[in-house]
Amino acid sequence: MTQLDVSIMGQPYKLACKEGEEEALLQAVAYLDEKMCAIRDAGKIKGNDRIAVMAALGIAAEFLATRTSEGPFAGLSLAEVRQQMTAMHTVIDHALAPQENLF
């Protein structure tokens, strides 16, 4: 197990994860922090617990939308969606590489 020190909405947390999963955890923390800060900054909801619940509901809705029977990721697990996105990034990177030489 590995321990990471992270910050969510300015609050420090010490989180544990399996070896090799640090990057995924850091991405999840960054995503949650972004969602919670956006809710806080909108100023409509007060209290960290309420902000956390609203962020969790939003993230759950996003996740469930990827599991619907429609759309490009229909019926895929989150891991499969990540694989698809990684493959798309690779294709885009290869397509844009020659463009970078122009600038």
N, C-alpha and C positions, 0 to 999 in steps of 0.2 A: 504494500500500500504506500501511496505517496500522499503527502499533505501539501496543499496549496493555500496560500494566503490570498484572498480575493476581496474585492469591495463591491457591494451592491448598494446603490443610492447613497454612497458615502459611508456605509457601515462596513466595518471589517468582519470577515468570516474566515474561519480555517476549515477547509473542506478536504475530505479524503477521497481518493479514487485509486483504481487499479493502475499498475504500471502500464504505460503506453496509452492511457486514456486521458492524459493531462490536457492535450490540445482540445479534445472534444468537450471536456468540462469547462475550459476557459472560454470556448465559443458559446456554450450554454450560458455561462455567467454574463458574458458581454451582451448576449441577446436579451436576457432577463433584465439586466441593468438598463438597457436601452428602452425596453417596454415600460418598466416601472418609472423611469425618469420622465418619459413622455406623458404618462398619466399624471404624475405629480406636477409637471410643468404646465399642463392644461388647466390646473387649478380647480377643477370641478370636484375632486375627491380628496378628502383630508384623511390623514392617518395612514401610517405605513402598512398596517394590517389590511385595510381596505384597498390600498393601492396594490398590494401583493395579490389579493383575491381577484381584482379586476384584471391584472396582468395574466394571472393563471387562467382565467376564463378566456381571455383573448387568445392566448397560446393554445389552449385546448381546442378552441374553435378552429384555429388555423390547422392544427394537426388533424382534426376530424375531417376538415374539408379536403385534405389530401387522400383520405380513405374513402371518398365517395365513389360511386360507380361511373362518374363522368370525369373528363379531363385527362391530361397526359399522364398523370400519376395514379390513375384509378386502380384501386386494389393493391397498390404496392406498400410494402412496409417502409418505415422511415429509413432504414439502412439501404433499401433498394432505391429510394428517392435520392439519397446522398450519392450512391454509386452513379445514378443517371446524371446528376448534376456535375459530378466530378468529370465524367466523360464529356459532357457538354463544354465544360471549362477547357478541357484539353483541346477539343476541336476549335474552339474560339481562339485560344492562345496560338495554335498553329496557323490559323487563318490570319491573325493580326500581326504575327511576327514579321512578315515582309513589309508591312506598313510602317513599323517602327523605324526601319532603316531610312525611310523617307524624311523623317524629322530629325 
